[in-house]
Amino acid sequence: MRPWKSTRAMIALSAAVTLALVAVAQQSHIKVPKPSVIAIPARPEGKYGFVSSLVQEQYADGFREKIPFEFIELKQWGQFDPFTHEPGGTEYRILLWRDGKAEYEGTTGVEKIGLHRGEVAIEEYGKLALLLELFGFDAENCDVGFEVMVSHPVVAAINVGFDKKDPMTRRNANGYGDYRFWLIQSAIENVANTVIWKPGGRK
């Protein structure tokens, strides 16, 4: 088979599988995310205007008080291997706190294994908080994430904490998940890469 024919076949197969998953989700009364258009500012203003500049330490606490998210946590776990009966793929946890503390725990498939701690800059945390607000994580009707438990198990979750209400958890399935979730997950991973990690837990 020629390469271009193989590619067309793969695209057709992928489209068919996607349509089938959506059909299953609709029949199972699983909420399918609707298309969304988000206007992301090039240079944020207002309460998130500080993310575009270097914040002096004496002003950091004032900016932190305006952020609604007490913590932002990302969990990624690999699929269970039925042959070895052990976790497979990439598994880790990133936990960022509004007060600047940060935790990272790597389990498998990552460079850093074990529990690590560090500090996240208020500018970086603010960027994530702005992105989460734009996608509705501060609202009870947030629809980011996609779960089809039968064919594509959940492999990632984003947890956010608040001061005066219960934490929110949004999950995403493997393979045919929500693109918005992937975008936020990538942003959290990018911010985690700016942290200087040292072995040990939160102090």
Secondary structure, DSSP 8 states (H G I E B T S, - for coil): --HHHHHHHHHHHHHHHHHHHHHHHHHTT------------SS--GGGGGGGS---HHHHHHHHHH-S-SEEEEEE---EETTTTEE-S-EEEEEEETTSEEEEEEEESSSS-EEEEEE--HHHHHHHHHHHHHTTTTSTT----B-BTTTB-EEEEEEEE-SSS--EEEEEESSS--HHHHHHHHHHHHHHTTS--EES---
